[in-house]
Amino acid sequence: GMAEKLSEESILKRVVSVNPEILTLATTSSSGQFASDICARIRKALPQAYIICFGQHANYSPQSFLNKSLQIEACVYGEPELTLVELIQQMPRSCAEKEKIKGIYYWDNELKSTAERPLVTDLDQWPLPRYEIFKGRNYRIVSINLPVFRNLIPGWVLATRGCPYQCTICSPAIRRSFGASLRKISPLRVADTFQLLKEQLGVNTIYFGDDAFTLDVHWAEEVCDELIRSKNRINWGMSTRVDRLSSSLIKKMREAGLRSVAMGVESGSPRVLEDINKKITLAQINWAIEEFTKNGISINVTAIVGHVDETPDELKETFSLLKRSKIFFVQLHYLSPYPGTKIAQVFQEKFKYMGDISHYNAAPMNVSKIPDKMLSGLVQKFYLEYYTSWSFVKKYLTQRIRYICSNPLKELRLIKESLAYFLLSKNCKRMKNKERNVFVPRQSISIRWPEFFKAFFLLPFKSGYGKDVATWEKKFAEFTGVPYAISFISERSGTYFTLKALKEMNKWENPEIICPSYTFFSVPWSVKLAGWNLRLADILEDDLNLDPRSLERQITKDTKAVILTHLNGKPAKMAEIERIAKKHNLRILEDCAHTIGIESDGKQVGAWDIGCFSFGDGKNLGTFGGGMITTFDPKLAAALREKVSTFAPQPKIRILRRIADSLILKVLTTGIFYPLFLYPLLRWFGYLSADSRKQDFLYFFNNTKEKNLTFKFSDLQAIVGLNQLEQLEKRNEIRRANSSAFRSRLSKETLANMLPWDGKEPHAMLHDYIMLDCGLEAARESLKRGIDARLDYCGNCRNLPGLEDCPGEDKVGEKVNVKVLFIPNHLGMNPDLSERIAVVLDDLFRGRGYV
C-alpha cells in the first residue's frame, strides 16, 4: 500500500477483489490505528477470511484486534515465522485448537495468550525471501547516499536478529520478536543473497535492514571477506552503533562495497545519552564520523529531539554536534512513546491517551522542558540552516552528483519534498507571519502536465468540431448509462439551451421550475435567462441537497420541472425525487458538476432524466472548460444537436487563452509557487466577500448574451476529456482519501460541525464543508495560516438581485447562508497534507471558539 501510495479505500477494494482465504497483516506502532481500522473493514467485507496480525502493534496492543467488537483469528507475538506457518497450515478456528499453538493471542470472551515460542537459533534454516515479488515495485532509497552511476534499483537484506542493548527509547516489541541475544546468518549466505538479488532483480544497491550490522565485529569482518572473495560489485549501506567499530573493520567494509552508513547518535548531550541508556560517548561519535569520512563513506545521522527533561541548551548541544561533523544527511525525530518503552510506562498516568502516533510531523507527547512551539521551531530552524549552508551544498554537489545524473526524476522528487518543507516552515525567513504553518490553495487544476503539452501541440490541428467530439460524447454516454450526450462550451450554455428547448418543444407559456433555495448562482441565472419562472424548495441541513418533502409542497399547476444540484460530491436523494416527479409529471434536471462518476440509489447521477455536467478546471474531470447534457429523450437530444449545429467553432485564440489561463493557475497553485506568488496577492487584495455571489450573478446576467454561449466544444477538449475519463475513479478516490485523512485528525467538537460522511459512501468529496456561524471571519483567519478555506460559492437564492421575492421555502437555505466554509481538497493534495490542514484548522476553530 505505501509503495503504491494506496489509500485505505483502495487497499480494501484490492483485498476484496482478491477475496483471500487467509490474510496476514504486519503491523507497527506507527500504523497501529490504520491496521485496526482496515482489519475491521475487511472483517465486515469478508467475514469468512482467516485474518492474522503480527509485528509491533500486535505484540503490545493485541486488544486493538481482539475485543468485543472486533475478533480476528489470532495475533502473533514473538518471532513470527514458525507461528505463522503453523497457523496457515492448520487454520484453527476453535479456541481449543488455538490453545495448542505457541506464540499467539486469541479471543475467547476475553483476550487470552498461549505459551511463548522459543527463538530459532540457526537462521540459515530459513528459506530466502521471495525477492521476485518486489520486482518493478516503487520502493526507493532517498536519504541514504549511495553513489550509483545508473538507475538505482534497490534491494534489502536482513542478516542479523536480536539486540542486547536496553535503550529506553527503543520499542521492546523488537526485542520480543528478535530476542536480546544476537543471531546471524552465515557470511556465505549473505554473499549468495547479494548474487541472487543481482541476478533476479538486477539490483545494483543493497541496504542491510539490521539495527546494528557490526554488533559482532568478527562476523562483520567475515561477511566483508566473503563479499570481497565473491568479487562483489554492488554498493551497499548499513546501520550501526558508534561503539561497535574499529579502523580495520571500516577499511574492510569500504573494500567490500560499503558506501553509506547510518548511525543513531540520538543526542549531543552526555546527560541525555546516559539517561536513555545508549551506552555511547561523544568521543566515540566524533571518532566514528571521522573514520568513515576518512574512508570516503557517506554518513547519515539520526537524532531524537524532545527527550525527557531535555532543555534548550541540551538541544543546542545536539545541533552543534551535527553541524560541526562531516555528515551528509541529518534526520531529526521527535521522541515517540512507543508502547512498552520506559517513557510510555513512566508517563502513562500523565498521558493516558497519547493519540495516533502515525503523524511524524509533531511530537505526540512532549516530555522535555522545551515548550511545544519552541521545540518545533528550533527543529525547523536547524533544518533550514543546515540544508542551506554552503558546507552541505558543497557535499551535495560532490557526493551526490553520480546519483543525480542517473536518477534525475527521483532526485527532483526529493528536492520538491524538501523545498515544500522549507516553504511550509513557519520559521522560514521568507515567511514572517508566525501563525502560518501550512500553505494550501483552494483548488488545483485537474489537467495533468502532459495534457498541457499535448494541448499546445494539438491546437493547430484539433481546434474544430469533428470525430473526436463524437467519440467523446459516445464514451461519456456509455459511462453514464444514457443514450444521448451533447457537448456544449459550458454547463451554463447547456442548461440554458435545454430549458429553452423544453419550453419550445412543449409550447409552455409561463413554465415554472423548482430550484433548491441554496445553490450555485448559475442555476437561477440559466432559469431566468431561458424565460422560466423560479420557485424555491428548501434543502436538507445534513447535506445541503434538495429536500424532497419541501419539493412536493412547492409543486403548483404551473410546475413543469425541477432542477437540483448534487453539492459537495454527495448526490441528492434521487429515488424519492424521481417518485415525486413521476407523480406530478415533472422533468428532472440534475446539476452534476460536483459528482461526475458517482451513483445515487444504484444509478449514475445524470442518468435519471436530464444530466447537466461541468468540466471546469477544478473538477475531477477537466477539459479547459466545457459542459455536457445527457438525456433519454430522443426529441430533446435532436433539438439540442440541431441547435449546436448552428454554433460557430471556437477561434484558436479563444482556446489558447483558455489553456494559458489554466496553465497559469496550475503553476500558481502548486506547493512551491502558491506561498510565494498567489498567496501574497490574496492577502494583499483582501478576501472573498460575502456579497461576491451577487456581483457575479449581476455580471453574468447583464453581460452574457446568447451569442456568447454559442461556441462549439472542440476536438482538442474532447481528447483531453477522453484521457481524463479513464482516470476519473482514481481521482475520486484521491479526494475520498484526503477527506478521510482530514476528518481523522479533527476533534469531536470540530467534527460535529462537518457535513456528515462515514468514509464508506463512494462520494466524489469535491470539497470538505464545515458549518460555522462566523464563516467569513473563520475564512479570513484560515487564510492567515496559509489555508485558502473560503466561503462556499453557493448561497441562498433570495439574496441574489431580482430573486428577493421569489416564491417558495428557504428556511434552511437562509440559515446556512454565509456559514458554510469549504476546506481545500483537490488532486494536488495527499492524505498527509490533509491531516496537517486538519491539525491547524482544528486548533484555530477551537481556540477562537468557532466550534
C-alpha positions in Angstrom: 0.0 0.0 0.0 2.7 2.5 0.9 4.9 1.7 -2.1 1.9 2.3 -4.4 0.5 5.2 -2.3 -2.8 3.4 -1.9 -5.5 4.8 0.3 -7.4 2.8 2.8 -10.3 2.6 0.3 -8.0 1.3 -2.5 -6.4 -1.3 -0.2 -9.8 -2.5 0.9 -11.1 -2.8 -2.7 -8.0 -4.7 -3.7 -8.3 -7.2 -0.8 -12.0 -7.7 -1.5 -11.4 -8.3 -5.2 -8.8 -11.0 -4.4 -11.1 -12.5 -1.8 -8.3 -14.3 0.1 -8.8 -17.3 2.2 -6.0 -16.2 4.6 -4.9 -12.7 5.2 -1.8 -11.6 7.2 -1.0 -8.1 8.3 2.4 -6.9 9.5 1.8 -4.0 12.0 3.9 -1.3 13.5 3.2 1.0 16.4 3.0 3.9 14.0 0.5 2.2 11.7 -1.5 0.6 14.6 -4.6 2.7 14.2 -4.7 2.2 10.5 -4.2 -1.6 10.8 -7.0 -1.8 13.3 -9.4 0.2 11.1 -8.6 -1.8 8.0 -8.9 -5.1 9.8 -12.4 -4.1 11.0 -13.4 -3.1 7.5 -12.0 -6.3 5.9 -13.7 -8.4 8.6 -17.1 -6.8 7.7 -16.5 -7.2 3.9 -15.0 -10.7 4.1 -16.4 -12.4 7.3 -15.0 -15.8 6.3 -11.4 -14.7 5.8 -8.8 -16.0 8.2 -7.1 -12.9 9.5 -3.7 -12.9 11.3 -1.8 -9.9 12.6 1.9 -9.8 13.7 4.5 -7.2 14.4 5.0 -4.4 16.9 1.4 -3.4 17.4 0.1 -7.0 17.5 2.7 -7.7 20.2 1.9 -4.9 22.5 -1.7 -4.0 21.6 -3.4 -7.2 20.7 -6.6 -5.8 22.1 -6.8 -3.5 19.1 -7.6 -6.6 17.0 -9.2 -8.8 19.6 -12.1 -7.2 21.5 -15.8 -7.4 21.9 -16.4 -5.5 18.6 -13.6 -7.0 16.5 -12.3 -10.5 16.6 -9.7 -11.6 14.1 -8.4 -15.2 14.2 -5.0 -14.5 16.0 -2.3 -12.0 16.9 1.2 -13.4 16.8 3.7 -12.4 19.4 7.5 -13.1 19.4 9.3 -14.3 16.4 6.5 -14.8 13.8 7.7 -17.2 11.1 7.1 -20.6 12.6 3.9 -19.5 14.3 2.6 -18.1 11.0 3.4 -21.3 9.2 1.6 -23.4 11.8 -1.5 -21.1 11.8 -1.7 -21.1 8.0 -1.3 -24.9 7.8 -3.8 -25.7 10.4 -6.2 -22.7 10.3 -7.5 -23.4 13.8 -11.0 -22.0 14.4 -11.9 -23.2 17.8 -10.3 -21.9 21.0 -9.2 -25.4 21.9 -7.3 -25.7 18.7 -5.7 -22.3 19.1 -4.6 -23.0 22.6 -2.2 -25.6 21.3 -0.3 -23.1 19.1 2.6 -21.3 20.8 3.1 -17.6 20.5 -0.4 -16.2 19.8 -3.2 -14.1 21.3 -6.8 -15.1 20.6 -10.3 -14.2 21.7 -12.4 -16.4 24.0 -14.9 -14.0 25.5 -11.7 -12.3 26.7 -8.1 -11.8 25.5 -6.1 -15.0 26.0 -2.5 -16.0 25.1 -0.6 -19.2 24.6 2.8 -20.3 25.7 5.8 -18.4 24.3 7.6 -19.9 21.3 11.4 -20.3 21.6 13.5 -18.3 19.2 15.2 -20.1 16.3 19.0 -20.2 16.8 20.0 -21.3 13.2 18.8 -18.5 10.9 20.3 -20.3 7.8 17.4 -22.8 8.1 15.0 -20.1 6.9 14.4 -20.1 3.1 15.4 -17.0 1.3 12.6 -14.4 0.8 10.7 -14.4 -2.5 12.5 -11.4 -3.8 10.9 -11.7 -7.2 7.6 -10.3 -5.9 9.3 -7.0 -5.3 10.4 -6.6 -8.9 9.0 -3.4 -10.5 7.7 -2.1 -7.2 8.0 1.6 -6.3 10.4 1.2 -3.4 13.2 3.7 -3.2 16.1 4.8 -1.1 16.2 8.6 -0.6 18.1 9.7 2.4 20.9 7.2 2.2 23.6 8.4 -0.2 24.7 5.5 -2.4 26.7 6.7 -5.4 25.3 4.7 -8.3 26.1 5.9 -11.9 22.9 4.3 -13.3 19.3 4.0 -12.5 19.2 2.9 -8.8 17.5 -0.5 -8.3 17.5 -1.1 -4.5 17.4 -4.4 -2.6 17.3 -5.2 1.1 18.9 -7.9 3.2 18.3 -8.8 6.9 21.4 -10.6 8.1 21.0 -10.5 11.9 18.3 -10.6 14.6 18.5 -9.6 18.2 20.0 -6.7 20.2 21.5 -7.0 23.7 21.2 -3.3 24.4 18.5 -1.8 26.6 18.0 1.7 25.3 14.9 3.2 27.0 13.7 4.9 23.8 13.5 1.6 21.8 10.4 -0.4 21.3 10.7 -3.6 23.3 8.5 -5.3 20.7 11.6 -5.6 18.5 13.5 -7.4 21.3 10.5 -9.6 21.9 10.3 -10.5 18.2 14.0 -10.9 17.6 15.3 -11.5 21.1 18.0 -10.0 23.3 20.8 -12.2 22.1 22.4 -11.7 18.7 21.7 -14.3 16.0 23.2 -14.2 12.5 23.0 -15.8 9.1 26.3 -17.1 7.7 28.6 -14.8 5.8 28.4 -17.2 2.8 24.6 -16.8 2.7 25.0 -13.1 2.8 27.2 -13.2 -0.3 24.8 -15.6 -2.0 21.9 -13.3 -1.3 23.8 -10.4 -3.0 24.3 -12.5 -6.0 20.7 -13.7 -6.1 19.4 -10.1 -5.9 21.6 -9.1 -8.7 20.6 -12.0 -11.0 16.8 -12.0 -10.2 16.1 -8.3 -9.8 19.0 -6.5 -11.4 19.7 -4.9 -8.0 22.7 -2.5 -8.0 22.3 -1.2 -4.5 21.7 -3.1 -1.2 20.8 -1.8 2.2 21.1 -4.0 5.3 17.9 -3.7 7.4 19.8 -4.8 10.6 19.5 -2.5 13.6 23.3 -2.6 14.0 25.2 -4.5 11.4 28.5 -4.5 13.3 27.3 -5.7 16.7 29.6 -8.8 16.2 32.7 -7.2 14.8 34.3 -10.6 13.9 31.3 -11.7 12.0 31.1 -8.4 10.1 34.7 -8.9 9.0 33.9 -12.4 7.8 30.9 -11.1 5.8 33.2 -8.5 4.2 35.8 -11.2 3.4 33.2 -13.3 1.7 31.9 -10.3 -0.4 35.5 -9.5 -1.4 36.1 -13.2 -2.3 33.0 -13.3 -4.4 34.1 -10.1 -6.3 31.0 -8.2 -5.2 30.4 -5.1 -7.3 27.2 -3.9 -5.6 27.4 -0.8 -3.4 25.7 -1.2 -0.1 24.8 0.6 3.1 24.1 -0.3 6.7 23.2 1.0 10.1 25.5 0.6 13.1 26.4 1.7 16.6 29.5 4.0 17.0 30.9 1.8 19.8 30.9 -1.4 17.7 33.6 -0.3 15.1 37.3 -0.4 14.5 39.5 1.3 12.0 40.4 -2.0 10.3 36.7 -3.0 10.0 35.8 0.3 8.4 38.5 -0.1 5.8 37.5 -3.7 5.1 33.8 -2.7 4.7 34.9 0.0 2.3 36.8 -2.5 0.2 33.7 -4.9 0.3 31.5 -2.2 -1.2 30.2 -0.1 1.8 29.4 3.4 0.6 26.9 4.7 3.1 26.3 4.3 6.8 23.5 5.4 9.1 24.1 6.0 12.8 21.7 6.9 15.6 23.6 9.3 17.8 20.2 10.4 19.5 21.7 13.4 21.3 24.7 15.6 21.7 24.2 15.9 25.5 26.1 13.5 27.7 23.3 13.6 30.3 20.7 12.6 27.8 22.8 9.8 26.4 23.2 8.4 29.9 19.5 8.9 30.7 18.4 6.9 27.7 21.0 4.2 28.4 22.5 4.5 25.0 26.0 3.3 26.2 27.9 5.6 23.9 30.0 8.8 24.3 30.5 12.0 22.3 34.1 10.9 21.8 33.0 7.7 20.1 30.5 9.6 17.9 33.2 12.0 16.7 35.7 9.2 16.1 33.3 7.1 14.1 32.3 10.1 11.9 36.0 11.0 11.3 36.9 7.4 10.4 34.0 7.0 7.9 34.8 10.3 6.3 38.5 9.4 6.0 37.4 6.2 4.1 35.1 8.1 1.7 31.9 6.6 3.2 28.8 8.9 3.2 27.2 9.4 6.6 23.6 9.7 7.6 22.9 10.6 11.2 19.6 10.4 13.1 19.0 12.1 16.4 16.0 12.5 18.7 14.6 15.8 20.0 12.3 16.2 22.9 14.0 13.8 25.3 12.7 13.5 28.9 13.6 16.8 30.7 15.7 18.0 27.7 16.5 21.7 28.0 17.0 24.2 25.1 20.7 24.2 25.9 20.9 20.4 25.6 19.1 20.5 22.3 21.6 23.1 21.1 24.4 20.7 22.1 22.8 18.2 19.7 22.6 20.7 16.9 26.2 21.8 17.5 27.4 18.2 17.2 25.5 17.7 14.0 26.7 21.0 12.4 30.4 20.6 13.1 30.6 17.0 12.0 31.3 15.9 8.4 27.8 14.4 8.0 25.9 14.2 4.8 22.2 13.7 5.7 20.7 14.6 9.1 17.3 13.4 10.2 15.6 14.6 13.4 12.8 12.6 15.0 10.5 13.6 17.8 10.6 11.3 20.8 7.8 8.8 20.4 6.3 6.9 23.4 6.2 3.5 21.7 4.1 1.0 23.7 6.2 -0.9 26.2 9.0 1.7 26.4 10.1 3.1 29.7 8.9 6.5 28.7 5.4 5.3 27.9 5.3 3.5 31.3 6.6 6.4 33.3 4.2 8.9 31.8 1.2 6.8 31.3 -0.7 8.5 34.1 0.1 11.9 32.8 -0.7 10.9 29.2 -3.5 8.4 29.5 -4.3 9.0 25.8 -1.3 9.6 23.7 -3.2 9.7 20.4 -2.3 8.4 17.0 1.5 8.3 16.7 1.4 7.8 13.0 1.8 11.5 12.4 5.6 12.1 12.4 5.5 15.9 11.9 4.7 16.6 15.5 5.5 15.1 18.9 2.6 13.0 20.1 3.7 13.9 23.6 6.3 16.4 24.8 8.2 15.4 28.0 11.1 17.8 27.6 11.5 21.2 29.3 11.1 22.9 25.9 7.6 24.4 25.0 5.9 22.7 22.1 6.1 25.6 19.7 9.7 26.4 20.6 10.7 22.7 20.1 9.2 22.6 16.6 10.6 26.0 15.8 14.1 25.0 16.8 13.9 21.8 14.7 12.7 23.8 11.6 15.3 26.4 12.1 18.1 23.8 12.3 16.9 22.1 9.1 16.8 25.4 7.3 20.3 26.4 8.4 21.9 23.0 7.9 20.5 22.2 4.4 21.0 25.8 3.0 24.6 26.0 4.4 27.5 26.2 1.9 29.1 23.2 3.5 26.1 21.0 2.8 25.6 22.3 -0.7 29.3 21.5 -1.5 28.9 18.0 -0.1 25.7 17.6 -2.0 27.2 18.6 -5.3 30.3 16.5 -4.9 29.0 13.3 -3.2 25.6 13.1 -4.8 26.4 14.0 -8.4 26.6 10.4 -9.7 23.2 9.6 -8.3 21.6 12.9 -9.6 22.9 12.3 -13.2 21.4 8.7 -13.3 18.2 9.3 -11.3 17.1 12.9 -12.0 13.4 12.3 -11.6 13.8 10.5 -8.2 16.1 13.4 -7.1 13.6 16.0 -8.2 11.0 14.3 -6.1 13.3 14.6 -3.0 14.1 18.2 -3.8 10.4 19.1 -4.3 9.6 17.5 -0.9 12.5 19.3 0.8 11.5 22.6 -0.7 7.9 22.1 0.3 9.0 21.5 3.9 11.1 24.7 4.0 8.4 26.8 2.3 5.8 25.5 4.8 8.1 26.1 7.7 6.8 28.9 9.9 10.5 29.8 10.7 11.4 30.1 7.0 12.9 33.6 6.5 10.6 34.2 3.6 7.5 33.9 5.8 7.2 36.5 8.6 3.8 35.6 9.9 4.4 33.4 12.9 0.9 32.0 12.9 1.4 30.5 9.4 2.3 26.8 9.3 0.8 25.3 6.2 0.1 26.7 2.7 -2.7 25.1 0.6 -4.6 26.8 -2.2 -8.3 26.5 -2.6 -8.0 24.3 -5.7 -5.5 22.8 -8.1 -6.1 22.4 -11.8 -7.2 18.8 -12.7 -5.4 19.0 -16.1 -2.2 17.0 -15.9 1.2 18.4 -17.1 1.4 16.0 -20.1 -2.1 17.1 -21.2 -1.0 20.8 -21.3 1.9 19.9 -23.6 -0.3 17.8 -25.7 -2.9 20.6 -25.9 -0.4 23.1 -27.1 0.9 20.7 -29.7 -2.6 19.7 -31.0 -4.1 23.3 -31.0 -3.3 24.0 -34.7 -4.9 20.7 -35.8 -7.7 19.9 -33.3 -9.5 23.2 -32.7 -12.5 22.2 -34.8 -15.7 20.2 -34.1 -15.3 16.7 -35.5 -15.0 13.0 -34.9 -13.1 13.4 -31.6 -16.1 15.2 -30.1 -18.4 12.5 -31.4 -16.2 9.8 -29.8 -16.1 11.8 -26.5 -19.9 12.1 -26.5 -20.4 8.4 -27.2 -17.9 7.3 -24.4 -19.5 9.7 -21.9 -23.0 8.5 -22.7 -21.8 4.9 -22.2 -20.1 5.9 -19.0 -23.3 7.4 -17.5 -25.6 4.8 -19.0 -27.6 7.3 -21.0 -28.2 7.0 -24.8 -27.6 10.7 -25.7 -24.9 13.1 -24.7 -24.4 16.5 -26.3 -21.3 18.7 -25.7 -21.5 22.5 -25.0 -19.0 25.2 -24.4 -20.1 25.3 -20.7 -22.6 23.8 -18.4 -24.4 27.2 -18.2 -24.7 27.1 -22.0 -26.1 23.5 -22.0 -28.6 24.2 -19.2 -29.8 27.4 -20.8 -30.4 25.8 -24.2 -32.0 22.7 -22.6 -34.5 24.8 -20.7 -35.3 26.8 -23.9 -35.7 23.6 -25.9 -38.1 22.1 -23.3 -40.2 25.3 -23.3 -40.4 25.4 -27.1 -41.0 21.7 -27.7 -43.9 21.6 -25.2 -45.2 25.1 -26.0 -45.3 26.1 -22.4 -46.3 29.7 -21.9 -45.1 30.5 -18.4 -43.5 27.3 -17.2 -42.3 27.1 -13.6 -39.3 25.3 -12.4 -38.4 24.4 -8.8 -34.8 25.0 -7.7 -33.1 24.4 -4.3 -33.0 27.5 -2.2 -29.3 27.0 -1.7 -27.3 26.5 -4.9 -24.7 28.0 -7.2 -25.8 31.3 -8.9 -25.5 29.8 -12.4 -28.6 27.7 -11.8 -31.1 30.5 -11.2 -29.2 32.6 -13.8 -29.9 29.9 -16.5 -33.5 29.7 -15.4 -34.1 33.4 -15.6 -32.2 33.8 -18.9 -34.3 31.0 -20.5 -37.6 32.7 -19.5 -38.8 30.3 -16.8 -40.4 31.3 -13.6 -38.5 30.2 -10.5 -39.9 28.7 -7.3 -37.7 27.7 -4.4 -37.7 24.4 -2.4 -35.7 24.1 0.8 -32.6 22.0 1.4 -31.6 19.3 3.9 -29.3 20.6 6.6 -27.2 17.5 6.8 -26.0 17.5 3.1 -27.3 20.9 1.7 -29.1 19.0 -1.1 -32.8 19.4 -2.2 -35.3 18.3 0.5 -37.9 16.0 -1.3 -40.6 16.9 1.2 -40.2 20.7 0.5 -40.1 19.9 -3.2 -43.5 18.2 -3.1 -45.0 21.1 -1.0 -44.0 23.7 -3.6 -45.4 22.0 -6.7 -48.2 24.0 -8.4 -50.3 23.6 -11.6 -47.6 25.6 -13.5 -44.7 23.5 -12.3 -43.1 21.6 -15.2 -39.6 20.7 -14.0 -37.3 20.5 -11.0 -33.6 21.4 -11.3 -31.3 20.3 -8.5 -27.7 20.4 -7.6 -25.7 17.5 -6.2 -23.5 19.5 -3.8 -20.1 18.6 -2.4 -19.9 15.4 -4.4 -22.8 13.9 -2.4 -25.8 13.1 -4.5 -29.3 14.2 -3.6 -32.0 11.7 -2.6 -32.9 10.8 -6.2 -35.2 7.8 -5.7 -37.6 10.0 -3.6 -37.3 12.9 -6.0 -38.0 10.7 -9.0 -41.1 9.3 -7.3 -42.4 12.8 -6.8 -41.5 13.9 -10.3 -43.4 10.9 -11.8 -46.4 11.6 -9.7 -46.6 15.2 -10.9 -45.3 14.6 -14.4 -42.2 16.8 -13.9 -38.9 16.8 -15.8 -35.8 16.4 -13.7 -32.6 18.3 -14.5 -29.5 17.3 -12.4 -26.6 19.7 -12.0 -23.8 17.0 -11.7 -20.8 19.4 -11.7 -19.6 18.0 -8.3 -20.5 14.4 -8.8 -19.2 13.0 -12.1 -18.9 9.2 -11.7 -21.0 8.9 -8.6 -24.1 6.8 -8.1 -27.3 7.7 -6.3 -29.7 4.9 -5.2 -27.9 2.5 -7.6 -27.9 4.7 -10.7 -25.3 7.1 -12.0 -26.0 10.8 -11.4 -27.2 12.4 -14.7 -29.0 9.2 -15.6 -32.4 9.9 -14.1 -33.7 12.2 -16.8 -31.6 15.1 -17.9 -28.0 15.5 -16.7 -26.0 18.7 -16.7 -22.2 18.3 -16.4 -19.4 20.8 -16.0 -15.8 20.1 -16.9 -14.2 23.1 -15.2 -10.6 23.3 -14.1 -11.1 22.4 -10.5 -13.4 19.4 -11.2 -12.2 15.7 -11.2 -12.7 15.8 -15.0 -11.5 18.9 -16.6 -11.3 19.8 -20.3 -10.3 23.5 -20.3 -13.9 24.3 -19.6 -16.9 22.8 -21.3 -20.1 21.0 -20.4 -22.4 18.1 -21.4 -26.1 17.4 -21.4 -27.2 13.8 -21.1 -30.8 12.6 -21.7 -33.0 9.7 -22.5 -35.3 11.9 -24.6 -34.6 11.5 -28.4 -36.6 14.6 -29.3 -34.7 16.8 -26.8 -31.4 15.3 -28.0 -32.3 16.0 -31.6 -33.3 19.6 -30.8 -30.1 20.2 -28.9 -28.0 18.8 -31.7 -29.8 20.9 -34.2 -29.0 24.0 -32.1 -25.4 23.0 -31.7 -25.0 22.6 -35.4 -25.7 26.3 -35.8 -22.9 27.3 -33.3 -19.6 28.7 -34.5 -16.3 26.8 -34.0 -14.2 28.3 -31.2 -11.4 30.6 -32.5 -8.0 29.2 -31.9 -7.1 32.3 -29.9 -10.0 31.6 -27.5 -8.9 28.0 -26.9 -5.3 29.2 -26.5 -6.3 31.8 -23.9 -8.3 29.2 -22.0 -5.3 26.8 -22.0 -3.0 29.6 -20.9 -5.3 30.7 -18.1 -5.4 27.1 -16.8 -1.7 26.8 -17.1 -1.0 29.9 -15.1 -3.4 28.9 -12.4 -1.9 25.4 -12.4 1.6 26.9 -11.8 0.4 29.4 -9.1 -1.4 26.7 -7.1 1.5 24.3 -6.9 3.1 23.7 -3.5 6.2 25.8 -4.3 4.7 28.8 -6.2 1.5 29.3 -4.1 3.1 30.7 -1.0 5.4 32.9 -3.0 3.0 34.4 -5.5 -0.7 33.7 -5.3 -0.9 33.7 -1.6 0.5 37.2 -1.1 -1.9 38.5 -3.8 -4.9 37.0 -1.9 -3.7 38.6 1.3 -2.9 42.0 -0.3 -6.1 42.5 -2.2 -8.4 41.2 0.5 -10.6 38.3 0.9 -13.7 36.9 -0.8 -16.6 38.9 0.5 -20.0 37.7 1.5 -21.5 39.7 -1.4 -19.4 38.4 -4.2 -22.1 36.0 -5.4 -24.4 38.9 -6.0 -21.8 40.7 -8.1 -21.1 37.5 -10.1 -24.8 37.0 -10.7 -25.3 40.6 -11.9 -22.3 40.5 -14.1 -23.3 37.3 -15.9 -27.0 38.2 -16.2 -26.3 41.7 -17.5 -23.3 40.9 -19.8 -23.9 37.4 -21.1 -25.8 37.3 -24.4 -26.9 34.2 -26.1 -24.2 34.6 -28.8 -21.5 34.2 -26.2 -22.9 30.8 -25.4 -22.9 29.6 -29.0 -19.5 28.2 -29.5 -18.9 24.5 -30.2 -16.9 22.1 -28.0 -13.6 21.4 -29.7 -11.8 18.2 -30.6 -8.9 19.2 -28.5 -11.1 19.4 -25.4 -12.6 16.0 -26.3 -9.2 14.4 -26.5 -8.4 15.7 -23.0 -11.8 14.6 -21.7 -11.3 11.0 -23.0 -7.9 10.8 -21.3 -9.4 12.1 -18.0 -12.4 9.8 -18.1 -10.1 6.9 -17.7 -8.6 8.5 -14.6 -11.9 9.5 -13.1 -12.4 6.8 -10.4 -8.8 7.2 -9.3 -9.3 10.9 -8.9 -12.5 10.5 -6.9 -10.5 8.0 -4.8 -7.8 10.6 -4.1 -10.4 13.1 -2.8 -12.0 10.5 -0.7 -8.7 9.5 0.8 -7.9 13.2 1.5 -11.3 13.7 3.2 -11.0 10.6 5.3 -7.5 11.7 6.5 -8.7 15.2 7.2 -11.6 14.0 9.3 -9.4 11.5 11.2 -7.4 14.4 12.8 -10.3 16.6 13.9 -11.6 16.8 17.5 -15.1 15.8 18.3 -16.2 19.4 18.6 -15.0 20.3 15.1 -16.2 17.1 13.6 -19.7 17.8 14.9 -19.8 20.9 12.6 -18.8 18.9 9.5 -21.3 17.7 7.0 -21.6 14.0 7.7 -19.7 11.4 5.8 -19.0 7.9 7.2 -15.9 7.3 5.0 -17.6 4.4 3.2 -20.1 6.1 0.8 -18.4 6.4 -2.6 -19.0 10.2 -2.9 -16.7 12.5 -5.0 -15.9 14.7 -2.0 -15.1 17.7 -4.2 -14.8 19.8 -1.1 -15.0 19.2 2.7 -17.6 21.5 4.2 -17.8 22.8 7.8 -20.7 24.9 9.2 -19.7 27.9 11.3 -21.8 30.8 12.5 -18.9 33.2 11.8 -18.0 31.8 8.4 -16.4 34.9 6.9 -14.2 35.5 9.9 -13.1 31.9 10.0 -12.2 32.1 6.3 -10.1 35.1 6.9 -8.3 33.6 9.9 -7.7 30.4 7.9 -6.1 32.4 5.1 -3.7 34.0 7.7 -2.5 30.5 8.3 -1.9 29.9 4.6 -5.1 27.7 4.1 -7.4 29.1 1.4 -10.6 27.9 3.1 -13.3 30.0 1.6 -16.9 30.8 2.0 -19.0 28.4 -0.1 -19.6 29.9 -3.6 -23.2 28.6 -3.3 -25.7 30.7 -1.4 -29.4 31.4 -0.7 -31.1 32.3 -4.0 -33.2 35.1 -2.3 -30.0 37.0 -1.7 -29.5 37.4 -5.4 -30.7 40.5 -7.3 -34.2 40.1 -8.7 -34.9 37.0 -6.6 -35.7 38.6 -3.3 -39.4 38.0 -3.7 -39.1 34.6 -5.3 -41.9 32.3 -4.0 -41.1 29.1 -2.1 -39.2 27.9 1.0 -35.7 28.8 2.1 -35.7 28.4 5.9 -32.6 26.1 5.9 -31.1 27.9 2.9 -31.1 31.2 4.8 -29.9 29.6 7.9 -26.7 28.2 6.3 -26.1 31.1 4.1 -22.6 32.6 4.6 -21.9 29.9 7.2 -20.5 27.2 5.0 -16.8 27.1 4.7 -15.2 24.7 2.2 -11.8 23.2 3.0 -9.2 22.6 0.3 -9.5 19.0 -1.1 -8.0 18.7 -4.5 -5.9 16.5 -6.7 -2.7 18.3 -5.8 -3.1 17.1 -2.2 -2.5 13.9 -0.3 -3.7 12.4 3.0 -0.6 13.6 4.9 -1.2 17.2 3.8 -4.9 16.8 4.6 -4.0 15.8 8.2 -1.7 18.8 8.6 -4.6 21.1 7.5 -6.9 19.4 9.9 -4.5 20.0 12.8 -4.1 23.7 12.0 -7.8 24.4 11.5 -8.9 22.3 14.5 -6.6 24.4 16.7 -7.9 27.6 15.1 -11.6 26.7 15.3 -11.4 25.6 18.9 -9.0 28.3 20.0 -11.3 31.1 18.6 -14.5 29.5 19.9 -15.9 28.8 16.4 -16.9 25.3 17.4 
